[in-house]
Amino acid sequence: MDHFISLDIGTTSVKVALVGSDGEVGAISTREYTLHTPAENIVELNPEIYWNCCVEGIKEVLEKSKVPTAQIKSVGICSQGETLICLDKQGNTLRNAIVWMDNRSGREAEEIKAALKTENNTGQLDVVATWPITKMLWLKKNEPDTYRKTRKFLLPEDYILYRLTGLFKGEYSLYTSSFMLDIINKKWWAEILDYVGVSTEMLVELCESGEVIGEVQPSVCKQTGLAAGTKVVTGAMDQTAAMIGAGNIKSGIVTETTGAALAVCGTIASFPDKSGKRSMAVQYHAIPDEYFLIGWCPTGGMAFKWLRDVFFTAEKDRAAGTGADAYDRMTALAAEIPPGSQGLIFLPYLAGPGTGDIRADAKGVFCGLELHHDRPHFARAVMESIGFVLKQYITEMERLGLECKEIRSLGGGSKSRLWNQIKADILGKPVTTMKCAEAAAVGTAILQARAIGIFDSFEQAADSIVQTESVVVPIEQNVRAYQTIFEKFVEANERCFAL
């Protein structure tokens, strides 16, 4: 059987997975790291850590799997977006990577917005400090020596592609949230590059996801144990790769990932009509010349973790001593409470609102609290809140023309049968879980398999590799109940945080 290595460059860890052409993950390695946060709004990491984790992870999965290296056809990368890396003319890093969560460039974001407005072809709705172009402007103003010495600005996938091949290559999907790319015409947005003073020579050469760009360098083969001639294939932004790994390659399927954050993605065949109002970002897909709508809330599963750490400390301590899972106990308690948590509503904006017509200063709020409410009510209210936000995003996607027949659930939240049932009941649509939890790794493998010719199309690859596990069907009685409760959630949002 042919095999592929998928490198997932995350915010706090690198996962390396060996995936077979049947979609089975034969071995996986996870290496975590701690971000450098010396002051408010500063989040950094030494880029060498990304690379070292990849090297050690590849060696580990080769050792675990015992798969002959001749059967490993290629290596592909999916990664976090927006994290900025600076290289000098020798290809060495000049400073720590400025991680996407870093907000030091807030003033620069406002300056760019004032100068260029937000009407453009980037697909984004606002200028925020997350975008790499704002970080570049910050460097130019505050670290002019670093800026002067920089010969290449890279994002994490670019950096690993460079270390693997020696080539400065990238792909469109990763740059869709850079605020530098015209995603309709697939070219750099010249106006913003001119404004900041970035030449195209300082950026990578872009191509589609799932393209062979070269082979693993001999020195890297020696480091990792990979065979000479192993191909290197462009991947995608992590959320985009997960869409591919879940079979979200055409309209009708929406993927929702309840990890630390909530991300909701739906494939569309063309860029939405720019004349209408849109409250959701459009991103370039890993499938050539297709797009997807994305809605996200910074606290998805993180809200449930916060609840555990604050209100369920006894369960957490007991679980630590017995090997049990405190979340299982919280979910069991929540299951005893009827839909609507007997009037308790939670607004889950513990780290800001994310997508939607909500004020940027939105906070977490419990509404309708009465004497009879206890910890199980809080647990269910938090779970329901993510379902309500999910419904808001899918409703907006449908307004923009996307057809949603099925939701495919990813991330840690998808392991909870109750949470999946709550989402299905709130949406009135079936929620499907995937057999493999590592959807991004599977998606990156699909891109590789098509690139080297094992499959002729994304559809053929997805049909052969993507495997669903179970389908949670809405309970009609609960669907009716949640229609009224959802209206109360929307009303609470409007009372507290309407623009």
N, C-alpha and C positions, 0 to 999 in steps of 0.2 A: 504494500500500500504506500502511496505517496504521502508525505507529511510536510507540514509547514510550521515555521516558528513565528509566533505572533508576540511582538513586544508592545506592551501597554504602558505608556509613560504617564502615570497618574500624578496627582498633586502631592500625595504623601507616600506613594509606593510605586515600584515598578513590578508588573506582573509579566512573567515570561511563560508562554503556553506552547506546548507541542500539540498540534491539532492534525488529525488524520483527514484524508479526503472524504471520510464518511461522517465528519463532524464531531467525532469523539476526541475529547481532550485526553491525551495519553499521559501527560505530566504537566505540572504547573509549579512555578517558583514565584514566591512573593517576597520582595525585599522592601522594607519600610524605611523611611527617613524622617527626620524632624526638620521642619522649616525654620529658617533663621528670621526671628521677629524681634529685632533689637529696640524698636520704637513704634509708636502708633503709626499705622498705615504702611509700615515697611514689612515686606514679606519676600525673602530671598532664598536661594539655594545654589550651592556650588554645582555647575553643570556637570563636572566630572563625576558627581554622584550618580546622575542618570546613567552615564556610560558604564561605570563600574558595576552598577546593578544589572545592566543588560548583559555584560560579559559573564558575571558570576551566575546569573539566572540561566543563560544559555548552557553553560557548563553543567548546571544542576539538572536541567530537564533532559539533557543528553545522558547523564549518568542514571537518572531515575528510570527513564523509558527503555534504555538499551536498544533504541532504534538505530540501525546502521546509518551513518551520516550520508551515505549514498542515496538513501530514501528521502532525505530532507531536501526538497526542491528549492525552497526559497525562504527568505526572511522578510517580514513586513511589519510596519509600525503603525499603531494608533496612539494618539496622545492628547493630553490636555491642550486647550488652545490658549493663545494670548500671552504665554510666558516668554519673555524676551531674553535672548542670549546674544552677547557681543563678542565677535572674534576679530583678532588683529590680522595683519597681512600674512603671518606665518600660520594662521589657523588656530591660534591659541586663544583661550578665553581671557577677556580683559577684566572681568569682574563677575560677581555672582549673578546668576539669572534673576531677573525681576519677575517674580511669580505673578500669575494673572490676578490673584487676590490682593496684590499690592495696590494701594490707593494714593500713593504720593503725588500722582500726576493729575489730581483733581482740578487744579487751576489751569493746567494746560488743556484739559478736556473742555473747560468752559471757554477758553480762548479760541480753540478750534471751532466750537459750536457758534460762537459769535461771528467768527470770520467767514465760515463756510456753510453755516446753517446745517440742517439735517436732511434736506432734500437731495438725495443722491442715489446711486445704484449699488450701495453696499448691502442693502437689505436690512440694515439696522435702523432703529427708530430714534436713537439718541447717541450723544457722544459722552462716554463715561471713561473713568480712569483705568478700567480694565483693558481697553483697546491698546495694542502695542504702539500705534502711532503716537499716542499721548505720552507713552513712556520714552519714546525716542526724543520727543520735544523736551521732556523733562531732563533727559541726559544732556541734550545740547545746551540747556540753560545752566544746569547745576553741576555737571561733570564734563566740562568742555574738553578736557584732555582725553578722557575716555571716548567721547564722541569723535574727536579728531583722529584717534588711532583706530577706530572701528572700520574694518573693511567689509564685514558682513554682519547683518542683523539676521538672526535665525530664531525660529520657534522650535520647541522640543523635538518634533518629528524630523525637521530639517537637520537638527544637530546630530541625531542618531544616524540618519541617512548619510551625512557627511562622514561620521566616524566609521561607518561600515564600508563606504565606497570611495571616499575622498572627493565626492562630487557635491556641488551646491545645488541640490534639487529640492523641490517641494511640490505640494499639490493644492488644488483650489479649495477643497473643503476646509482645510485647516485655516486658511486665510480669510474665510468668509466672515469672521468676527475680528479681523485686524483693523477694520475701518480704513484699509488701504486698497481694497480690491473691488473693482467694478464687476459684480458677479453676473450681470446680464451679458456683458461683452467679454468677460473673462480676460481682463487686462488690468494692470495697475491703474489706480485713480490718480492721474497726473496732477490734478489741481492740489490735492492734499500733500503729495510728495514734494511739489514745488514750494508749498507754504512752509513745510517743516524743514526742507532742505535735504531730503533724502533722495539720492540718485538710484535708478533701477539697478545699477551695478552693485549697490550695497545689499541687494535683495537676491533671493534665490530664483532660479529658473523654474517656472511653474508648469505642471502638467496635470493630467487627470489622475484620480485615484486608481489603483490597480494597474499601474504600468511598470514594466521591468525597466529599471534605470541603470543597472550594472550588476556587478558581482561583488561578493565579499572580498575585501583586500586580503592578500596572503598573510599579512601581519595579524589581521583579525582572525583568520582561520587558525593561526597558531595560538592565539590567545584563547579562543573559544572551543576549539575542537571541531569546528565546521569544516566540511570538505571543500577543496578548491572548486571553483565554478558554481558555488551556491548563489542563486539569483537574489537580488534585492528588489523589492516591489514597494511602490508607494502605497500608503494606507489611507487613513482618514482621521478626522477629529474623532475622539472617543465616542461621543454620542452618535455620530454618524455611522461609525463602525458597528456600534451596538444595533442600530436600525437594520443594517445589512444582516447581522447575525441573527436577528429575530424575524427576518423575512419581510421587513417593512420597506419594500422596494416599489410599491405602487399604491395609488389611492385606494382607500378601503380599510387599511390597517393603520392603527396609531399605536406607537410604543410609548409607554410611560415607565420611567425609571424612578423608583422611590429609593434612592440611596440617601446620602447625607442631605442632598437637595432633591427637589422634584423637577424632572425634565420631561416634557411631553412633546413628541415629534410626529409629524404627519407628512407623508410624501405628497407632493403636488407636481403636475407635469410641466407647469409653466409659471413664470413669475406673476403674482397677482396684479390685477389692474391697479396702477399707481394713482388713479384718480379718486379712488374711494378711501375712506378712513381705515387705517389698519393699526391695531394695537399689539401686533405680534411680529417678531422678527422673522425674516426669510433668510434661509441659508442655502448655500450650494451643496448639492448632494454628492455622494461618492459615485452615484450613477451619472455618467456624462449628460450634461444639459438638462438635468432635472433639479428640483429644489425641494425644500421641506420647510414647513412652519414649525417654529419652536416656541414653547412657553416654558418658563421655569420659575420656581420659587426657591430661594436660598435655603429654607428650612423645610425639608420633607421628612425623611426619617430622623433627621437631627432633632426635630421637635419631640419625637417619641423618646429619643435618647435623653434629651433634657428632662423630660418628665420622669424617666427612670432614675436619673441621677439626683433629682430633687425630691420626688414624692415616693419613690419606691426603693429607698436605700436599703431597707431590711431585706427585700427580695434580692437585691443585687448582691448583698453580702452573703446571704445564704447560698445563692447560685455559685458564687466564687468558691465556696467551700465544698460544694457537692458536684460541681461540674454541670449543673443544670443551667437553664437559660432564664434570666429574670423576665425577658420579653414574653416568654411563654406564659408565665404567671400573670403578667399584665394583660395579655390578650385573653386569657381565660376569664379574668374578672370583667373585662370589657364585654365579653360575649354574653354576660348575664344581664346587661343593660339593653333596653329596647332601642330601636332606631330613634335618633334625635337626642339621646342622652338625657331624656326627661327635661328638655328645655335648655341644657347647657350647650353653648356654642363657643368654639375657639377660632380665633383669627390667627393663623400660624406664621406671623411675620416677625419671628425672633431675630432675624438678620436682614430685615428689609423686605420689600414686597416682590421684587422680581418683575414679572410681566403683568401688564394690566393697567387699567385706569385707576391707580391707587397712588396716593402721595408717597414720595420717596422717604418720608420720615415715619412711615407706618411701623407699628410695633405689635408684639403679641398681645392678645386681649382675650379674656374669658368673659362672655356675655351671658346674662340670665342666671347667674349663680344664686342658689337658694340654700336654705338650711339642710334640705334632704340630700344634697349632692355630696358624694363621697369619692374616694380615689378611683373606683371603677368608672364613674361617670367622666372623670377627667381623662382617663385612658381612652375611652370610646370617643369622647369629643375631639381629642387630638387626631385619632385615626380618621374620623369623619371629616375633619377639616381638610385633610389632604385630598380626600375624595371630592369635596366641594370645589377646591381649587382646580382639580383635574377636570371637573365638569365645566367650569368656567372656560378653561383653555380649549376644550374640545368643542364647546358651543361656539366660540370665536372662530375656530378653524372651519367649522361647518358654515358659518356665516360668510367666510371667505371662499367657499366653494369646495372644500375638502369633503369627501364622502367617508364617513366612519362607520364601518360595520362591526369591527372587532378591535378590542384593545389587547395588546400583548404586554404583559407586565414583567419588568426587569428590576434588578437591584435587590437589596436585602429585604425590602418591604414585600416583594413577591413571594417570599417564603411563608408569609402569614395567610392561611386560608381565610381567616376572619376578615383581614384587611382587603383581600381580593373580593370577598363577598360584599363588603360595604361599598367598595368602588363599583362593582357590578350593579348593585341595587340603586346607588345614587345616579349612575349613568343610564340605567335601563338597557345596558348592552353587555354581552358576554366578555369576560376577562380571561385571557389565555396565559398560562405560564409556560416557560420554556424548559426543556429537558436539561440543557446546559446553562448553568448560571453565568458563564463567562461569555456573554453575547458579543462583547467587543472583540475578544480573541477569535471567536468563530467568524465574525464578520470580516476581520482582517485576513483570516485564512481563505474565506470565499473570494476576496479580492485577489489573493495570490493564485488560487486555483484557476480562476478565469484568466489571469495575466499570463500564466505559463501554458495555457491551452488545454487544460484538463476538461474545462467546460466552455461551451460556445457563448453562453449568455449568463447574465445574473439570474434570470428566472430558472434556468437549468441548474445552476449551482445551488441556488436557494432550495429548490425542490429536492435536491440530492442530500444537502447537508443540514438544513435547518430542521430541528425536531421539536415539536411542541410536546407538552407533558399533560396538562389537564385544562379543562374549561370550566369556569365558574359561571353559572347561569343566574341571571337576576331572579329574585323572588318577587313575584308580582305585588304582593301585599306591601313589601318593603319599598318597592319602587313608588307606589302611590304615596306612602308616608313621607318619603324623602323629597317629593316634589314640593310639598309645603315647607319642609325644614330647610331646603336649599334656598327658597325665597327669603326665609328669615336670615340665613347666612349672608345673602346678597345685601339685604337691608342693613345688617350690622356693619358690613363693609362700607356702605354708603354713609351711614351715620358717623362712623369713626374716621374714615380716611378718604372720602371722595375728593377728587381734584377740584 
